[in-house]
């Protein structure tokens, strides 16, 4: 049962005061002393709400009200407060939402970087890569040396069976020849770089492990031949139309072509830094020294500064690797399903078995240089040539 509450009212007015403690003693005292209280107040008990209503007779006797309140306050456990106002019920308080979980202050070693737009890769004209040398022919398909024999062509265009020792992977079906969208040619200005003052190939956007970067284009020639001749370019459609319309070149142009000496067209493949074996057993190689595409600008990883450290950074410990310890890409012989022939391409190295976190998602980060391993044989040959030149000098 609810405790008895006393409500002190003025006639025909809202409640003035109310207490919610056990005040039965006060109620009995009011009944027992009618001479003191009875002539001035009216007591009404509401059995439904267990409420004792004290209504002073008019005129309102302020001293009597103060006396009742003082009497109530003198009783232990009695508290008198403002009565409940009449009117609509106040809205129920909305439940408080639980606070969000506190953010961990510990930084994770795996951080998701903000997506950045790819670097521009084409020149303003849109037909050549950005920073492409003006004196170098840009290829969208390989050239073929006139020294190639029918057996070379047959070997080039015969795909090894799938169950062979070294089956060839295929170029992606969506590969498009022309300026590469995944990598950009940029000048190298870092004085620590072995190719400072030259150029390199850099990722235009994040590249996944095992992803194709760009095909390696150049002149396909017999690998055993030391000397090559003039580059032979396939005629363009517009040249064929002009030739048929004008009945070929003029006699003057023909005479100039015939007067070219052997020294002017002689070329040594062995001295090229851009010559790769396409297939040693088939005597097929591809050289990009005199023509090619973006892949010819891929540098060797040895001596390349670690992109994690800016130029001028001083190492804080011996464990900090200021230079790259391994390549992030590789040359790979593949099969071109469109041209039905062997091809060379640059691929991002696959992630290692122990790789975790971002390394499994990004093989070469945006803005990072694409580097491969030329092999120890390349550098041993280069060293031998330098020693020979120094001895002759």
Protein Blocks (a to p, Z undefined) as FASTA:
>chain_A
ZZdddddddehiacfbdcfbdcklmmmmmmmmmmlmmmmpccdddfklopacdddddddd
fklmmmmmmmmmmpghiacdddddeddddddddddddddddddfbdcfbdcddddddddf
bdfkopacehiafkbccdfbdcddfkbcfklmmmmmpccdfklmbdcddddfklcgdjdf
kbccdddfbfkbmkgoiacdddfbdcdehiafbdcddddddfkbmbdcdddddddfklmm
mmmmnnpaafklmmmmmmpcfklmgccfklpckbccfblklopacdfklgccfklmpccf
ehpacfkbcghiacfbfklcfbdfbdfbdcdddddfklopaddddddddddfkbghjllm
mmbdghiacdddebjklmmmmmmmmmmmmmmZZ
